[in-house]
Amino acid sequence: MSALLRGRPARAVLLVGLLWLAALAVAQGRIVYDSPLVSRSVGTAAQGHLENGHPLPPSGYGFVTYSTLGAALGRQYVHGAVRDLLVEAFAARAKEKPDRRFVVGETGWPQGGSFWPHHSHENGLSVDVFLPLRNDQGQARDVAAWPWNRFGYGLAIDAKGRLGELHVDFDEVALLLVELGARAPAFGLRVQQILLTPEHVPLLLASPAGQKLGSLASLVQRRPATWRQDEPLHVELGVVRQRP
């Protein structure tokens, strides 16, 4: 009997490993069999849909998905121009700071539309990026995204930007926003709105890079959002011109 009980944890670990590999295969398959058709966003982030959405890769230079399962289920689709912008911006930050890897949260369904439990993410132009963390020694750390903390969305970063022994690197948040704002026009996009929890806005703007946000600073929402944004940075983009 004792040998049987000892075997159960091993079988559980094996089962979890197999499920993860299956989810990874599905997520990668979405990339391999992605359509070449050009995306079109219809309506708004809160009431719209997406035509010819494209999946974000589960990982790449300077970024990783919040959840292989979420990617496999199709919860990381965006407008094709948004995908290309994000991949380029993350790579630019990784080239500047090789230790920094951004964790991309949820974005939307392949066809957009209602995206529970979010109140936006409907037209393929909304992106959640988890706030980058560092420990007190200055080492970069990822958000821990697990089922028991709602895949990272159930964490509680306090008003000072701390999560236990970790703290938000607001300077890196601002530098990513600068990259997105500077590179967006080349993809026919513009940064339209930036959401953070209100307590974090002064910390972002007071950071060295935050003081150089320029016109992007006016896009940071100061009032509380419907869903408190204390884990992810939420960026909404707008289409300036449709790519051929």
Helices and strands as residue ranges (DSSP letters): H 2-32, E 40-43, E 48-51, E 54-55, E 59-60, E 63-65, H 68-72, E 77-78, H 80-96, E 102-104, E 126-130, E 133-135, E 140-141, G 147-152, E 162-163, E 166-168, H 170-183, G 184-187, E 189-195, G 198-200, H 201-206, G 210-212, G 214-219, E 232-239
